[in-house]
Amino acid sequence: MIKLLLVFLGGGIGSVGRYGVGQLVARYTPRDLEPPHWLNLYPMATMLVNLLGCAAIGIAWAWVVARSGGQPSSAMVFLIVGVLGGFTTFSSFGWETFELLQNERIGLAAAYVLMSVTLGILGVFGGYTIGSSVFDQGSVA
């Protein structure tokens, strides 16, 4: 039960951090330029959160391995699953892919990346199509 509480608290912290990064990027991105500033043409806040999360999970995992040999601990649950999971699940994706590569499972890592990205995009498309139909918001073009 304590680990569930740690994930809950850490997830809240991570989610607030993700929101904060989005607000900072929006605040400091020029909006009234012609042509539009390149940051307006690209989902920079999400990219930044994903990259920060991946770097942070690498650092956190190295700390966990050095501290406890990689054995699950309350600190790991709070920091990696909670805070970084709430900040970006992409960091978990990067971590899991890294582990596959580290264990020389190159083909499985490639399949995992390809399937995750492709099926993720198809899931968004399918969910939007179904949601649009259910909520009568029009069709997908």
TORKOL-4160 file (C-alpha; in steps of 0.2 Angstrom, whole numbers, padded with zeros to 4 digits, m for minus):
141
<pt num="1" X="0000" Y="0000" Z="0000"/>
<pt num="2" X="0014" Y="0012" Z="0004"/>
<pt num="3" X="0021" Y="0009" Z="m0014"/>
<pt num="4" X="0005" Y="0014" Z="m0021"/>
<pt num="5" X="0005" Y="0030" Z="m0011"/>
<pt num="6" X="0023" Y="0034" Z="m0017"/>
<pt num="7" X="0017" Y="0032" Z="m0035"/>
<pt num="8" X="0002" Y="0043" Z="m0033"/>
<pt num="9" X="0012" Y="0057" Z="m0025"/>
<pt num="10" X="0027" Y="0055" Z="m0037"/>
<pt num="11" X="0015" Y="0055" Z="m0052"/>
<pt num="12" X="0007" Y="0071" Z="m0046"/>
<pt num="13" X="0024" Y="0080" Z="m0045"/>
<pt num="14" X="0029" Y="0073" Z="m0062"/>
<pt num="15" X="0012" Y="0079" Z="m0070"/>
<pt num="16" X="0014" Y="0096" Z="m0062"/>
<pt num="17" X="0032" Y="0097" Z="m0069"/>
<pt num="18" X="0026" Y="0092" Z="m0087"/>
<pt num="19" X="0013" Y="0106" Z="m0086"/>
<pt num="20" X="0026" Y="0118" Z="m0080"/>
<pt num="21" X="0038" Y="0114" Z="m0094"/>
<pt num="22" X="0023" Y="0117" Z="m0107"/>
<pt num="23" X="0019" Y="0134" Z="m0099"/>
<pt num="24" X="0037" Y="0139" Z="m0099"/>
<pt num="25" X="0039" Y="0134" Z="m0118"/>
<pt num="26" X="0023" Y="0143" Z="m0122"/>
<pt num="27" X="0028" Y="0159" Z="m0113"/>
<pt num="28" X="0045" Y="0161" Z="m0121"/>
<pt num="29" X="0040" Y="0156" Z="m0139"/>
<pt num="30" X="0037" Y="0171" Z="m0150"/>
<pt num="31" X="0019" Y="0170" Z="m0157"/>
<pt num="32" X="0018" Y="0185" Z="m0169"/>
<pt num="33" X="0032" Y="0182" Z="m0181"/>
<pt num="34" X="0030" Y="0180" Z="m0200"/>
<pt num="35" X="0034" Y="0167" Z="m0205"/>
<pt num="36" X="0030" Y="0158" Z="m0188"/>
<pt num="37" X="0044" Y="0155" Z="m0177"/>
<pt num="38" X="0050" Y="0137" Z="m0179"/>
<pt num="39" X="0045" Y="0132" Z="m0161"/>
<pt num="40" X="0027" Y="0136" Z="m0166"/>
<pt num="41" X="0028" Y="0123" Z="m0180"/>
<pt num="42" X="0034" Y="0109" Z="m0169"/>
<pt num="43" X="0028" Y="0101" Z="m0152"/>
<pt num="44" X="0043" Y="0108" Z="m0143"/>
<pt num="45" X="0036" Y="0106" Z="m0126"/>
<pt num="46" X="0032" Y="0088" Z="m0128"/>
<pt num="47" X="0049" Y="0085" Z="m0136"/>
<pt num="48" X="0058" Y="0094" Z="m0122"/>
<pt num="49" X="0048" Y="0084" Z="m0108"/>
<pt num="50" X="0052" Y="0068" Z="m0117"/>
<pt num="51" X="0071" Y="0071" Z="m0118"/>
<pt num="52" X="0072" Y="0078" Z="m0101"/>
<pt num="53" X="0063" Y="0063" Z="m0094"/>
<pt num="54" X="0074" Y="0051" Z="m0104"/>
<pt num="55" X="0090" Y="0059" Z="m0097"/>
<pt num="56" X="0082" Y="0059" Z="m0079"/>
<pt num="57" X="0077" Y="0041" Z="m0080"/>
<pt num="58" X="0094" Y="0036" Z="m0086"/>
<pt num="59" X="0102" Y="0045" Z="m0071"/>
<pt num="60" X="0089" Y="0039" Z="m0059"/>
<pt num="61" X="0092" Y="0021" Z="m0065"/>
<pt num="62" X="0111" Y="0022" Z="m0063"/>
<pt num="63" X="0108" Y="0029" Z="m0045"/>
<pt num="64" X="0096" Y="0014" Z="m0041"/>
<pt num="65" X="0109" Y="0001" Z="m0048"/>
<pt num="66" X="0123" Y="0009" Z="m0039"/>
<pt num="67" X="0113" Y="0010" Z="m0023"/>
<pt num="68" X="0104" Y="m0006" Z="m0023"/>
<pt num="69" X="0110" Y="m0017" Z="m0037"/>
<pt num="70" X="0094" Y="m0013" Z="m0047"/>
<pt num="71" X="0083" Y="m0020" Z="m0034"/>
<pt num="72" X="0066" Y="m0012" Z="m0032"/>
<pt num="73" X="0065" Y="0001" Z="m0018"/>
<pt num="74" X="0053" Y="0014" Z="m0011"/>
<pt num="75" X="0065" Y="0027" Z="m0019"/>
<pt num="76" X="0064" Y="0019" Z="m0036"/>
<pt num="77" X="0045" Y="0017" Z="m0035"/>
<pt num="78" X="0043" Y="0036" Z="m0030"/>
<pt num="79" X="0056" Y="0043" Z="m0042"/>
<pt num="80" X="0056" Y="0032" Z="m0058"/>
<pt num="81" X="0038" Y="0025" Z="m0058"/>
<pt num="82" X="0030" Y="0040" Z="m0049"/>
<pt num="83" X="0039" Y="0056" Z="m0053"/>
<pt num="84" X="0046" Y="0052" Z="m0070"/>
<pt num="85" X="0031" Y="0041" Z="m0075"/>
<pt num="86" X="0020" Y="0056" Z="m0072"/>
<pt num="87" X="0032" Y="0068" Z="m0081"/>
<pt num="88" X="0033" Y="0057" Z="m0096"/>
<pt num="89" X="0029" Y="0039" Z="m0100"/>
<pt num="90" X="0041" Y="0041" Z="m0115"/>
<pt num="91" X="0055" Y="0040" Z="m0102"/>
<pt num="92" X="0049" Y="0022" Z="m0098"/>
<pt num="93" X="0048" Y="0018" Z="m0116"/>
<pt num="94" X="0066" Y="0024" Z="m0118"/>
<pt num="95" X="0072" Y="0015" Z="m0103"/>
<pt num="96" X="0064" Y="m0002" Z="m0108"/>
<pt num="97" X="0071" Y="0000" Z="m0126"/>
<pt num="98" X="0088" Y="0003" Z="m0118"/>
<pt num="99" X="0087" Y="m0012" Z="m0107"/>
<pt num="100" X="0082" Y="m0023" Z="m0123"/>
<pt num="101" X="0098" Y="m0016" Z="m0132"/>
<pt num="102" X="0109" Y="m0018" Z="m0117"/>
<pt num="103" X="0103" Y="m0036" Z="m0116"/>
<pt num="104" X="0108" Y="m0038" Z="m0135"/>
<pt num="105" X="0090" Y="m0040" Z="m0140"/>
<pt num="106" X="0092" Y="m0028" Z="m0155"/>
<pt num="107" X="0078" Y="m0036" Z="m0166"/>
<pt num="108" X="0065" Y="m0035" Z="m0151"/>
<pt num="109" X="0070" Y="m0017" Z="m0147"/>
<pt num="110" X="0067" Y="m0012" Z="m0165"/>
<pt num="111" X="0051" Y="m0021" Z="m0166"/>
<pt num="112" X="0046" Y="m0013" Z="m0149"/>
<pt num="113" X="0050" Y="0005" Z="m0156"/>
<pt num="114" X="0041" Y="0002" Z="m0172"/>
<pt num="115" X="0026" Y="m0006" Z="m0165"/>
<pt num="116" X="0024" Y="0007" Z="m0151"/>
<pt num="117" X="0025" Y="0022" Z="m0163"/>
<pt num="118" X="0015" Y="0014" Z="m0177"/>
<pt num="119" X="0001" Y="0007" Z="m0165"/>
<pt num="120" X="0001" Y="0023" Z="m0154"/>
<pt num="121" X="m0002" Y="0034" Z="m0169"/>
<pt num="122" X="m0016" Y="0021" Z="m0176"/>
<pt num="123" X="m0023" Y="0021" Z="m0158"/>
<pt num="124" X="m0025" Y="0040" Z="m0158"/>
<pt num="125" X="m0032" Y="0040" Z="m0175"/>
<pt num="126" X="m0044" Y="0026" Z="m0171"/>
<pt num="127" X="m0049" Y="0034" Z="m0154"/>
<pt num="128" X="m0052" Y="0050" Z="m0162"/>
<pt num="129" X="m0062" Y="0042" Z="m0176"/>
<pt num="130" X="m0073" Y="0033" Z="m0163"/>
<pt num="131" X="m0074" Y="0048" Z="m0152"/>
<pt num="132" X="m0079" Y="0059" Z="m0166"/>
<pt num="133" X="m0093" Y="0047" Z="m0171"/>
<pt num="134" X="m0099" Y="0045" Z="m0153"/>
<pt num="135" X="m0099" Y="0063" Z="m0149"/>
<pt num="136" X="m0105" Y="0069" Z="m0166"/>
<pt num="137" X="m0090" Y="0081" Z="m0169"/>
<pt num="138" X="m0088" Y="0078" Z="m0187"/>
<pt num="139" X="m0077" Y="0066" Z="m0197"/>
<pt num="140" X="m0058" Y="0064" Z="m0198"/>
<pt num="141" X="m0051" Y="0072" Z="m0213"/>
